[in-house]
């Protein structure tokens, strides 16, 4: 209608063009503000809030209550008292009652940290009027919360990296050329030691395989000796009693002297083992020479025969009437008796 009135008046062309431009600019200004949610012609309620730091809040940002937009930031300027504080002018679009003790808190929206104002309603029965100044505050943004959580971890990581750097420096200084050579030589010596142990194991294994039958015979002889010892249990018990008495006497020996004797015995044992390892002495020759082993095996058999002879012919060795009859058993008789005993034992075991 305004355009019709203007066109109905007979004016110059220049005036008409100027009028059109002014009207277009005005409409553009009103349209832009309307798109921003700011109605130029609306009066609205005005509130103020004072902040030490607006944290990036700008003009035309939303003012919300519980996430719903009820107004806009109309203006931001420095406080007249020249303290550096900032005054934010809030223009309400909704006629909603605001308690006088409500809080205008700067609030972050989304991950990018875009700022707005969140009105936290108070519980005062007295309502704020247009032109009143509301209490101000701010909320921690999501990025600030993350930074607060990450900051201690970052400090610990930096401390750990510093410690690792120090450790690497010390290790680099420790592993000199001479140290590396010593480590290499130590590992080489260790490798040779394992090779020697493996060779020794092979020698022992070969020796055991080679003399398996001899060891079997030795085991049989030892079993026979154990049976003979079992049959003379009373005599052995008396002997052990004597040994126990000797042990009680030994326990009274001074500890220092005992330890000195023990150290001396260990030294002698070490010397003997050294000779054995070199194949010297009786035990060394026993390992590397079959003759000593055969002699030992023969001695064991002789001892077995002697014990059996003592068992069946005690009067031959002890002239005491305690053993009863004076009958004499030959070696063949003893073998026959032992054979019969073993046969009976085997039959009883099979039952």
C-alpha positions as CSV (number, residue, x, y, z in Angstrom):
1,X,0.0,0.0,0.0
2,X,2.9,2.3,0.7
3,X,4.2,1.6,-2.7
4,X,0.8,2.6,-4.2
5,X,0.7,5.9,-2.3
6,X,4.3,6.7,-3.3
7,X,3.5,5.9,-7.0
8,X,0.3,8.0,-6.9
9,X,2.2,11.1,-5.9
10,X,3.9,12.8,-8.8
11,X,7.4,12.9,-7.7
12,X,10.7,12.9,-9.6
13,X,12.3,9.7,-10.7
14,X,15.3,10.1,-8.4
15,X,13.1,10.5,-5.4
16,X,11.2,7.4,-6.3
17,X,14.4,5.4,-6.7
18,X,15.7,6.6,-3.3
19,X,12.4,5.7,-1.6
20,X,12.5,2.2,-3.1
21,X,16.1,1.7,-1.9
22,X,15.3,2.9,1.7
23,X,12.2,0.7,1.8
24,X,14.2,-2.3,0.6
25,X,17.0,-1.7,3.1
26,X,14.4,-1.5,5.9
27,X,12.7,-4.6,4.8
28,X,16.0,-6.4,4.5
29,X,17.1,-5.3,8.0
30,X,13.7,-6.4,9.5
31,X,13.9,-9.8,7.6
32,X,17.4,-10.6,8.8
33,X,16.5,-9.8,12.4
34,X,13.3,-11.8,12.1
35,X,15.2,-14.8,10.8
36,X,17.5,-14.5,13.8
37,X,14.4,-14.6,16.0
38,X,14.7,-10.9,16.9
39,X,11.5,-9.0,16.2
40,X,12.5,-5.3,15.8
41,X,9.0,-4.1,16.5
42,X,8.5,-6.3,19.5
43,X,9.0,-4.5,22.9
44,X,9.7,-7.7,25.1
45,X,11.0,-8.0,28.6
46,X,14.7,-7.0,29.2
47,X,17.0,-8.5,31.8
48,X,20.7,-7.9,32.4
49,X,23.5,-10.1,33.7
50,X,27.1,-9.2,34.5
51,X,30.0,-11.6,33.8
52,X,33.7,-11.5,34.4
53,X,34.2,-13.5,31.2
54,X,31.6,-14.2,28.6
55,X,33.6,-17.2,27.3
56,X,32.9,-16.5,23.6
57,X,29.2,-15.6,24.0
58,X,28.1,-13.3,21.2
59,X,25.2,-11.2,20.2
60,X,22.0,-12.9,19.0
61,X,22.8,-16.2,20.8
62,X,19.9,-18.1,22.3
63,X,18.5,-17.7,25.8
64,X,16.9,-20.9,27.0
65,X,14.9,-22.5,29.8
66,X,15.3,-26.2,30.0
67,X,16.6,-26.3,26.4
68,X,13.7,-24.2,25.0
69,X,14.5,-20.8,23.5
70,X,12.7,-18.0,25.3
71,X,14.9,-15.0,24.2
72,X,18.1,-13.7,22.6
73,X,21.3,-12.0,23.6
74,X,20.5,-8.5,22.5
75,X,23.7,-6.7,23.3
76,X,27.1,-7.1,25.1
77,X,29.1,-4.2,26.4
78,X,31.6,-3.3,29.1
79,X,30.4,-2.3,32.5
80,X,30.3,1.5,33.1
81,X,32.4,1.1,36.3
82,X,35.5,0.4,34.1
83,X,36.2,-2.9,36.0
84,X,36.4,-4.9,32.8
85,X,33.3,-6.9,33.5
86,X,30.8,-7.4,30.7
87,X,27.1,-6.6,30.7
88,X,24.9,-8.9,28.7
89,X,21.4,-7.6,27.7
90,X,18.8,-10.3,27.4
91,X,15.7,-9.7,25.4
92,X,12.9,-12.1,26.2
93,X,10.6,-13.3,23.4
94,X,8.3,-15.4,25.7
95,X,6.2,-13.8,28.5
96,X,7.3,-16.4,31.0
97,X,7.6,-15.5,34.7
98,X,11.2,-15.4,35.9
99,X,11.9,-15.6,39.7
100,X,14.0,-12.8,41.1
101,X,16.7,-15.2,42.3
102,X,17.0,-17.0,39.0
103,X,20.5,-17.6,37.5
104,X,21.7,-16.7,34.0
105,X,24.5,-19.2,33.3
106,X,26.6,-19.3,30.2
107,X,26.1,-22.7,28.8
108,X,27.9,-24.8,26.1
109,X,25.9,-26.4,23.3
110,X,27.3,-29.4,21.5
111,X,30.9,-30.6,21.1
112,X,32.1,-27.4,19.3
113,X,31.5,-25.4,22.4
114,X,29.0,-22.9,21.0
115,X,27.7,-20.7,23.8
116,X,24.3,-19.7,24.9
117,X,22.6,-18.6,28.2
118,X,20.6,-21.1,30.2
119,X,18.1,-19.5,32.7
120,X,18.0,-21.6,35.9
121,X,14.8,-20.7,37.5
122,X,14.9,-19.8,41.2
123,X,12.3,-20.5,43.9
124,X,11.7,-16.9,45.1
125,X,8.0,-15.9,45.2
126,X,9.0,-12.5,43.9
127,X,9.2,-12.2,40.2
128,X,11.9,-10.3,38.3
129,X,10.7,-7.2,36.4
130,X,12.0,-5.8,33.1
131,X,15.3,-4.1,33.6
132,X,16.4,-6.2,36.6
133,X,19.9,-7.7,36.8
134,X,19.9,-11.5,37.3
135,X,22.6,-13.4,39.0
136,X,25.3,-14.7,36.6
137,X,27.4,-17.9,36.4
138,X,28.9,-20.3,33.9
139,X,29.0,-24.1,33.3
140,X,32.0,-26.2,32.4
141,X,31.9,-27.2,28.7
142,X,32.3,-30.8,27.6
143,X,35.8,-30.0,26.2
144,X,36.8,-28.4,29.5
145,X,35.6,-31.5,31.4
146,X,37.6,-33.7,29.0
147,X,40.6,-31.5,29.5
148,X,40.2,-31.7,33.3
149,X,40.1,-35.5,33.1
150,X,42.9,-35.8,30.6
151,X,45.3,-33.3,32.3
152,X,46.4,-35.7,35.1
153,X,46.9,-38.5,32.6
154,X,48.9,-36.2,30.4
155,X,51.1,-35.2,33.4
156,X,51.7,-38.9,34.3
157,X,52.5,-39.7,30.7
158,X,55.0,-36.8,30.6
159,X,56.6,-38.0,33.8
160,X,56.7,-41.6,32.5
161,X,58.4,-40.4,29.2
162,X,60.9,-38.4,31.3
163,X,61.7,-41.5,33.3
164,X,62.0,-43.7,30.2
165,X,64.3,-41.1,28.6
166,X,66.5,-41.1,31.8
167,X,66.5,-44.9,31.8
168,X,67.5,-45.0,28.1
169,X,70.3,-42.5,28.7
170,X,71.6,-44.5,31.7
171,X,71.4,-47.7,29.7
172,X,73.2,-46.1,26.7
173,X,75.9,-44.9,29.0
174,X,76.2,-48.3,30.7
175,X,76.4,-50.4,27.5
176,X,79.8,-49.2,26.4
177,X,82.0,-51.1,23.9
178,X,83.8,-53.0,26.7
179,X,80.5,-53.8,28.4
180,X,79.0,-55.2,25.2
181,X,82.1,-57.3,24.7
182,X,81.9,-58.7,28.3
183,X,78.2,-59.6,27.7
184,X,79.0,-61.3,24.5
185,X,81.9,-63.3,26.1
186,X,79.6,-64.2,29.0
187,X,76.9,-65.6,26.7
188,X,79.6,-67.5,24.7
189,X,80.9,-69.1,27.9
190,X,77.4,-70.0,28.9
191,X,76.9,-71.6,25.5
192,X,80.1,-73.7,25.9
193,X,79.0,-74.7,29.4
194,X,75.7,-76.1,28.1
195,X,77.6,-77.9,25.3
196,X,79.9,-79.5,27.9
197,X,76.8,-80.5,30.0
198,X,75.2,-82.1,27.0
199,X,78.4,-84.0,26.1
200,X,78.6,-85.2,29.7
201,X,75.0,-86.3,29.6
202,X,75.7,-88.3,26.4
203,X,78.7,-90.0,28.0
204,X,76.7,-91.0,31.1
205,X,73.8,-92.2,28.9
206,X,76.2,-94.3,26.8
207,X,77.7,-95.7,30.0
208,X,74.3,-96.7,31.4
209,X,73.2,-98.4,28.2
210,X,76.5,-100.2,27.9
211,X,76.4,-101.5,31.5
212,X,72.6,-102.1,31.8
213,X,73.0,-105.8,32.5
214,X,75.7,-105.2,35.1
215,X,73.4,-102.7,36.9
216,X,70.6,-105.2,36.8
217,X,72.8,-107.8,38.5
218,X,73.9,-105.2,41.0
219,X,70.2,-104.5,41.8
220,X,69.5,-108.2,42.3
221,X,72.4,-108.5,44.6
222,X,71.3,-105.5,46.6
223,X,67.8,-107.0,46.9
224,X,69.3,-110.2,48.2
225,X,71.4,-108.2,50.7
226,X,68.3,-106.3,51.9
227,X,66.5,-109.6,52.4
228,X,69.4,-110.9,54.4
229,X,69.5,-107.8,56.5
230,X,65.7,-108.1,57.1
231,X,66.2,-111.6,58.5
232,X,68.8,-110.2,60.9
233,X,66.6,-107.4,62.1
234,X,67.3,-108.0,65.8
235,X,71.0,-107.8,65.4
236,X,70.7,-104.7,63.2
237,X,68.4,-103.1,65.9
238,X,71.1,-103.6,68.5
239,X,73.6,-102.1,66.1
240,X,71.4,-99.0,65.5
241,X,71.0,-98.6,69.3
242,X,74.8,-98.4,69.5
243,X,74.9,-95.9,66.6
244,X,72.2,-93.9,68.4
245,X,74.4,-93.7,71.5
246,X,77.3,-92.6,69.3
247,X,75.1,-90.0,67.7
248,X,74.1,-88.6,71.2
249,X,77.8,-88.3,72.0
250,X,78.5,-86.6,68.7
251,X,75.7,-84.1,69.3
252,X,77.5,-82.9,72.4
253,X,80.5,-81.8,70.3
254,X,81.0,-78.1,70.1
255,X,79.3,-76.5,67.1
256,X,82.3,-74.4,66.0
257,X,84.5,-77.5,65.9
258,X,81.8,-79.5,64.1
259,X,81.4,-76.7,61.5
260,X,85.2,-76.6,61.0
261,X,85.3,-80.4,60.5
262,X,82.3,-80.1,58.1
263,X,84.1,-77.5,56.0
264,X,87.2,-79.6,56.0
265,X,85.1,-82.6,54.9
266,X,83.4,-80.6,52.2
267,X,86.8,-79.4,50.9
268,X,88.1,-83.0,50.8
269,X,84.9,-84.1,49.1
270,X,85.3,-81.3,46.5
271,X,88.9,-82.5,45.8
272,X,87.7,-86.1,45.5
273,X,85.0,-85.1,43.1
274,X,87.5,-83.1,41.0
275,X,89.6,-86.3,40.8
276,X,86.5,-88.3,39.9
277,X,85.7,-85.8,37.1
278,X,89.3,-86.3,35.8
279,X,89.0,-90.1,35.9
280,X,91.4,-90.4,38.8
281,X,90.9,-92.6,41.9
282,X,88.8,-95.6,42.5
283,X,85.4,-93.9,41.7
284,X,86.8,-92.2,38.6
285,X,88.1,-95.5,37.4
286,X,84.8,-97.1,38.3
287,X,83.0,-94.8,35.8
288,X,85.5,-95.2,33.0
289,X,87.0,-98.7,33.8
290,X,84.7,-101.8,33.8
291,X,87.2,-103.9,35.8
292,X,86.6,-102.0,39.0
293,X,82.9,-102.3,38.5
294,X,83.2,-106.1,37.9
295,X,85.4,-106.4,41.0
296,X,82.8,-104.4,43.0
297,X,80.0,-106.7,41.7
298,X,82.0,-109.8,42.6
299,X,82.6,-108.3,46.1
300,X,78.9,-107.8,46.5
301,X,78.2,-111.3,45.6
302,X,80.8,-112.5,48.0
303,X,79.3,-110.4,50.8
304,X,75.9,-111.8,50.0
305,X,77.2,-115.4,50.3
306,X,79.0,-114.4,53.6
307,X,75.8,-113.0,55.1
308,X,73.8,-116.2,54.0
309,X,76.6,-118.3,55.6
310,X,76.4,-116.3,58.8
311,X,72.6,-116.7,58.7
312,X,72.6,-120.5,58.4
313,X,75.9,-121.3,60.1
314,X,76.1,-118.9,63.0
315,X,78.1,-121.4,65.1
316,X,80.8,-121.1,62.6
317,X,81.4,-117.5,63.5
318,X,79.9,-117.1,67.0
319,X,80.7,-119.7,69.7
320,X,77.5,-119.1,71.6
321,X,74.9,-121.6,72.5
322,X,72.2,-119.0,71.8
323,X,72.2,-120.0,68.1
324,X,71.1,-123.6,69.0
325,X,72.1,-126.6,66.7
326,X,75.6,-127.0,65.5
327,X,74.6,-128.4,62.1
328,X,76.7,-127.1,59.2
329,X,75.1,-126.0,55.9
330,X,77.2,-126.1,52.7
331,X,76.9,-123.4,50.1
332,X,74.8,-125.7,47.9
333,X,72.5,-126.4,50.8
334,X,72.1,-122.7,51.4
335,X,71.3,-122.0,47.7
336,X,68.6,-124.8,47.8
337,X,67.1,-123.4,51.0
338,X,67.0,-119.8,49.6
339,X,65.5,-121.1,46.4
340,X,62.7,-122.9,48.3
341,X,62.1,-119.7,50.3
342,X,61.8,-117.6,47.2
343,X,59.5,-120.1,45.6
344,X,57.2,-120.1,48.7
345,X,57.2,-116.3,48.8
346,X,56.3,-116.1,45.1
347,X,53.5,-118.6,45.5
348,X,52.1,-116.6,48.4
349,X,52.3,-113.4,46.4
350,X,50.4,-115.0,43.5
351,X,47.6,-115.9,45.9
